[in-house]
């Protein structure tokens, strides 16, 4: 019974982190570059928030289908949350989804251009109209470090090398 309990706990942990990884990959791979609104940026006042616009796909509520505004943050109960709201000012209340519970702290890292060089940044400025090439996430859940990495369809031009033989 002790072994079965440990297996169930491990299965639950894998299921929870698998959901987080799958959901964030879906969000980050469907980011929408909006020409009017800032579509991807961080805000650290009073705590860290990641603002983004992404294609939420088909939702039972048509208001939440297609391009929506998203906000990733840590709530007061230590849940890493995704808040989703339709674009525009329709007066529709946002939906909130728990991505990971019992999170002591988390941090994103953004790999992108700074002064014509690629580097890791802790924040992504509102004025940067390009997307990072990669995003990494570190989260401490129950004193366990979880690490994730996500590649992003970037707006930076590709670098091509020519082979010389």
N, C-alpha and C positions, 0 to 999 in steps of 0.2 A: 504494500500500500504506500510506503514511503517513496518507492521508486516511481510508482504511478503518479503520485502527487508532484514529484519533481518534473516528471515528463509533462504533466499538464501545465505547470508553471512555465516551463521552457516553451511549450507550444503557444501559450498565451502571449509570451514576450515576442516570439517570432511573428505571430499574427499581427500584433500591435505595431511593431516596427515595419513590417511588410506593408501595412496599410499606409503608414506615414510616407514611406519611400514611394509607393505607387501613386499616391495622391499628389505629392509634390512633383514627381516626374511628369504627371499629366498636366499639372498647372504650368510648370516651367517650360514644357515643350509646346505649349499653346499660348504663349504670351502674345498680346496684341499691341502693336505699336500704333497708338492713337495719335493723330496729328494735332488734336486740339488739347487733350488732357495729358498731363505728365503720366506716363504709363508704367513706369518702374522706378521706384526710388525708396530710400530708407528715411526714417524720421526717428530721432532719439529723444524726443521730448514728450512726456516725462520718462518714458521707457522706450525700448527699441520696437519699431514697427516697420514692416516691409509692405509697401503699397504697390499694387500691380493691377494691370488689366489683362484678363485672360479669357480664352474661349472656353466656357463651361460646358459646351456640347448641348445635348438635348436634355432638358429637365422637365419633370412633370408640371412645374409651374413655368409657363412660357416667359414670364418676366425674368426668370433666372437662366434662360437658355441663351446661347451665344455669348457675346462679349459682356463681361461683368467686371465690376470693381472688386478687388480682393484686398484683404488686410491680414497679415500674419503677425501674431503677437502672443505674449504670455499673459493670461488673465490672472485675476487675484487668487484663484484657486490652484495656481500652478499648472494650468493646462495650456499647451501650445495650441492656439486656435487659428482657424481660418474664418474670417467674416466675409460674407459675399453679399453684394448689393448690386441691383441693376444699374446700368449706366444712366446718367441723366438725373433729373430731379423729379422723379415720379411719386415721391412720398411713400414709397414701399419700404417697410422696415427691413433691415438686413437680417440675413440668416447667419447663425454661428455654428461651426462644426469643430469638435475637438479632434485635433490631429494626434496628440500624444498627451497622456496625463502624467501627473506626478513628476513634472519637470522642474528641477531646481534652477537651472539656468540654460540658456542657449545662445548661440552666436552664429551668424552667417558670415561667410567670406565670399567675396566677389572677385573673379579673375577678369580683368579688363584693361583697357588702355589708359595710361596716365603719362602725359608728356611723350607720346609716341612710343612708349614702352609698355609691354604687358606686365602687370603686377597684381598681387592680391591686395584687396581693399576690405576694410571692415564695414564701410558704408558705401552706398551708391547715391551720388548727388541727384537732386531733382532736375538740375539743368542738363545732365548728361542724357542726350537723346538717343544713345546707343544702348544695347543690352550687354551685360557681361557675357563672356564666352563660357564660363563655368560658375557654378554656385556650390559651395560646400556648407554643410550644416553640422555643428557640434552641439549636442544636447546632453545634459546630465539628467538621467532618470533614475531615481533611487540609488544615487551615488555611482551609477554605471555610466561610463562615457559611450555615447552612440555617435557614430560618424557616418555622414552621407555625402555623396557628390553627385551633381547633376550637370550634364552638358546642356547648353542652351543654343538653339538656332540663333546665331549671333548676326548682328547687323554690320560687323566689321568685315571689310573685304578679305577674301581668302588670299593667302600668300602662296604662290606657286613657284616651285623651283624647277629649273630646267636641267635635265641630266646631260652632261657632256661626256662623251666617250671618246 
